[in-house]
Amino acid sequence: MITTAMPDPNRCPPHPGEVIEDLLADLDYSKSRIAQMLGISRQQLHAILAARKPVSPEMAARLGKLFGNGPVLWLRLQAAYDAWHVEREIDVSQVPSLRVA
């Protein structure tokens, strides 16, 4: 029997910065060097790593090139993180749902 793991809807998906931190733990590069390779400031990188700043499409392209996995992964990570938060923070109870005929 094959079972698939369902994500816990109450658990926030990781911010892309957390994933970057995990990758950096396995690499022998300083954060300053990584920021330099990405063409950004150390402060900008630290803001992403601390989940204070989102990964933009431009940053996703840079990260995808640096880590060799393309921008889509980084954009999906950011979208999942953002969607999880917005579902809990924005009250849409007064917005109707349209039905297509």
TAQUIPE-V871770 format. One record per residue. N is the residue number from 0. RES is the residue in one letter. SS is DSSP state (h for helix, s for strand, l for the rest). PHI is phi in whole degrees, 0 to 359 (* if undefined). OMEGA is omega in radians with two decimals (NA if undefined). Layout:
# TAQUIPE-V871770
N/RES/SS/PHI/OMEGA
N/RES/SS/PHI/OMEGA
This chain:
# TAQUIPE-V871770
0/M/l/*/3.13
1/I/l/256/3.07
2/T/l/242/3.10
3/T/l/244/3.13
4/A/l/281/3.08
5/M/l/263/3.13
6/P/l/294/3.11
7/D/l/284/-3.09
8/P/l/294/3.12
9/N/l/270/-3.13
10/R/l/258/-3.12
11/C/l/294/3.04
12/P/l/298/-3.12
13/P/l/292/2.98
14/H/l/289/3.10
15/P/h/307/3.10
16/G/h/300/3.10
17/E/h/295/3.13
18/V/h/293/3.09
19/I/h/299/3.11
20/E/h/303/3.12
21/D/h/298/3.12
22/L/h/294/-3.12
23/L/h/294/3.12
24/A/h/298/-3.13
25/D/l/266/-3.11
26/L/l/251/-3.13
27/D/l/258/3.11
28/Y/l/230/3.06
29/S/l/285/3.09
30/K/h/295/3.08
31/S/h/298/3.14
32/R/h/293/3.11
33/I/h/298/3.10
34/A/h/301/3.12
35/Q/h/298/3.13
36/M/h/296/3.12
37/L/h/280/-3.12
38/G/l/76/3.13
39/I/l/231/3.11
40/S/l/281/3.06
41/R/h/300/-3.13
42/Q/h/297/3.13
43/Q/h/295/3.11
44/L/h/297/-3.14
45/H/h/297/3.10
46/A/h/294/3.08
47/I/h/290/-3.13
48/L/h/299/-3.14
49/A/l/272/3.13
50/A/l/63/3.07
51/R/l/271/-3.10
52/K/l/227/3.13
53/P/l/282/3.04
54/V/l/272/3.13
55/S/l/281/3.06
56/P/h/304/3.11
57/E/h/296/3.13
58/M/h/293/3.10
59/A/h/299/3.10
60/A/h/296/3.13
61/R/h/295/3.13
62/L/h/296/3.13
63/G/h/298/3.10
64/K/h/289/-3.10
65/L/h/299/-3.08
66/F/h/268/3.04
67/G/l/75/-3.12
68/N/l/240/3.09
69/G/l/76/-3.06
70/P/h/282/-3.01
71/V/h/299/3.12
72/L/h/304/-3.08
73/W/h/292/3.10
74/L/h/292/3.11
75/R/h/292/3.08
76/L/h/300/-3.14
77/Q/h/294/-3.14
78/A/h/297/3.13
79/A/h/296/3.13
80/Y/h/297/-3.13
81/D/h/295/-3.12
82/A/h/298/3.14
83/W/h/301/-3.13
84/H/h/290/-3.08
85/V/h/292/3.09
86/E/h/297/-3.11
87/R/h/260/-3.01
88/E/h/252/-3.07
89/I/l/253/3.11
90/D/l/274/3.12
91/V/l/248/-3.08
92/S/l/298/-3.13
93/Q/l/267/-3.14
94/V/l/268/3.14
95/P/l/286/3.05
96/S/l/253/3.14
97/L/l/274/3.07
98/R/l/240/3.11
99/V/l/277/-3.10
100/A/l/288/NA
